């Protein structure tokens, strides 16, 4: 079993910054891709940013230039640095990871979600 534990959400004023962290724990042999998704009220969960094992990153257009995704493979941790936050960034942010365990089984895992609220 694999668990993803997120931290770092909160309330911030527009223009401010937050950093989210997500650490994977459990029966982990290798973590392929890691990503952050978000879900605003009344909307579908959507990809914010993703990063591969070799560090290649991609972003949804609305956060390019403001958010940075990174990962520490030694710590099985992915980060999302969020700058110049806007009220429309308000959402529950979810960590996602594709993990291979020690018996060669691959699975997709989700964190419990962390609330980010940006006030105007």
C-alpha positions as CSV (number, residue, x, y, z in Angstrom):
1,X,0.0,0.0,0.0
2,X,1.1,3.6,-0.7
3,X,-0.1,6.7,1.0
4,X,0.3,10.3,-0.2
5,X,0.4,12.9,2.5
6,X,-0.1,16.5,1.6
7,X,0.7,19.7,3.5
8,X,1.0,23.4,2.9
9,X,-2.5,24.6,2.0
10,X,-4.1,27.6,3.6
11,X,-5.5,31.1,3.2
12,X,-3.5,33.7,1.4
13,X,-4.2,37.1,-0.1
14,X,-4.1,37.7,-3.8
15,X,-0.6,38.1,-5.0
16,X,0.8,36.0,-2.2
17,X,2.6,32.7,-2.3
18,X,2.2,29.2,-0.9
19,X,4.2,26.0,-1.2
20,X,2.4,22.6,-1.2
21,X,4.3,19.4,-0.3
22,X,3.3,15.8,-0.9
23,X,5.3,12.8,0.4
24,X,4.7,9.2,-0.7
25,X,5.1,6.5,1.9
26,X,4.7,2.7,1.9
27,X,5.8,-0.1,-0.4
28,X,7.6,2.0,-3.0
29,X,10.1,0.7,-5.5
30,X,9.9,3.5,-7.9
31,X,7.8,6.6,-8.5
32,X,7.2,7.5,-12.2
33,X,5.2,10.6,-12.6
34,X,3.9,12.9,-9.9
35,X,1.4,15.7,-10.3
36,X,-0.8,18.2,-8.7
37,X,-4.5,18.5,-9.6
38,X,-7.1,20.9,-8.3
39,X,-10.9,20.9,-8.0
40,X,-12.8,24.1,-7.5
41,X,-16.4,24.1,-6.2
42,X,-18.7,22.9,-9.0
43,X,-15.9,22.0,-11.3
44,X,-14.1,18.9,-12.3
45,X,-10.7,17.9,-11.0
46,X,-8.1,19.2,-13.4
47,X,-4.3,18.9,-13.9
48,X,-2.3,21.8,-12.6
49,X,1.2,20.5,-13.1
50,X,3.1,17.2,-13.6
51,X,6.7,16.1,-13.4
52,X,8.4,12.9,-14.6
53,X,11.1,11.0,-12.9
54,X,13.8,12.8,-14.8
55,X,12.3,16.2,-13.9
56,X,10.5,17.1,-17.0
57,X,7.6,19.3,-16.0
58,X,4.4,20.5,-17.7
59,X,1.8,23.0,-16.6
60,X,-1.7,24.0,-17.4
61,X,-1.7,27.4,-19.2
62,X,-3.3,29.3,-16.4
63,X,-0.4,28.7,-14.0
64,X,2.5,29.0,-16.4
65,X,5.0,31.5,-15.1
66,X,3.5,31.5,-11.6
67,X,3.7,27.9,-10.3
68,X,6.7,25.6,-10.2
69,X,6.6,21.9,-9.7
70,X,9.6,20.1,-8.4
71,X,10.5,16.8,-6.7
72,X,13.0,15.2,-4.4
73,X,13.3,11.6,-5.4
74,X,15.4,10.7,-2.3
75,X,12.4,11.8,-0.2
76,X,9.6,10.6,-2.5
77,X,8.3,14.2,-2.3
78,X,6.8,16.5,-4.8
79,X,6.4,20.3,-4.3
80,X,4.3,23.0,-5.8
81,X,5.5,26.5,-5.4
82,X,2.7,28.9,-6.1
83,X,3.4,32.6,-6.6
84,X,1.2,35.5,-7.6
85,X,-1.8,33.7,-6.5
86,X,-5.2,34.7,-7.8
87,X,-8.7,34.2,-6.4
88,X,-9.4,31.8,-9.3
89,X,-6.6,29.5,-7.9
90,X,-8.9,28.7,-5.0
91,X,-9.5,25.0,-4.9
92,X,-8.8,21.8,-3.2
93,X,-5.4,20.6,-4.4
94,X,-4.6,16.9,-4.8
95,X,-1.3,15.1,-5.1
96,X,-1.1,12.3,-7.6
97,X,1.6,9.7,-8.2
98,X,2.2,6.6,-10.3
99,X,4.0,4.1,-8.2
100,X,5.6,0.8,-8.7
101,X,6.0,-1.5,-5.7
102,X,8.5,-4.2,-4.9
103,X,6.6,-7.0,-6.6
104,X,6.4,-5.0,-9.9
105,X,2.8,-3.8,-9.5
106,X,2.0,-0.3,-10.7
107,X,-0.7,1.8,-9.3
108,X,-2.1,5.4,-9.3
109,X,-2.5,7.0,-5.9
110,X,-4.1,10.2,-4.6
111,X,-3.6,12.3,-1.6
112,X,-6.5,13.4,0.6
113,X,-6.5,17.0,-0.7
114,X,-5.4,20.3,0.8
115,X,-7.5,23.5,0.6
116,X,-6.0,26.6,-0.9
117,X,-8.1,29.8,-0.6
118,X,-7.0,33.0,-2.2
119,X,-8.8,36.1,-1.0
120,X,-9.2,39.2,-3.2
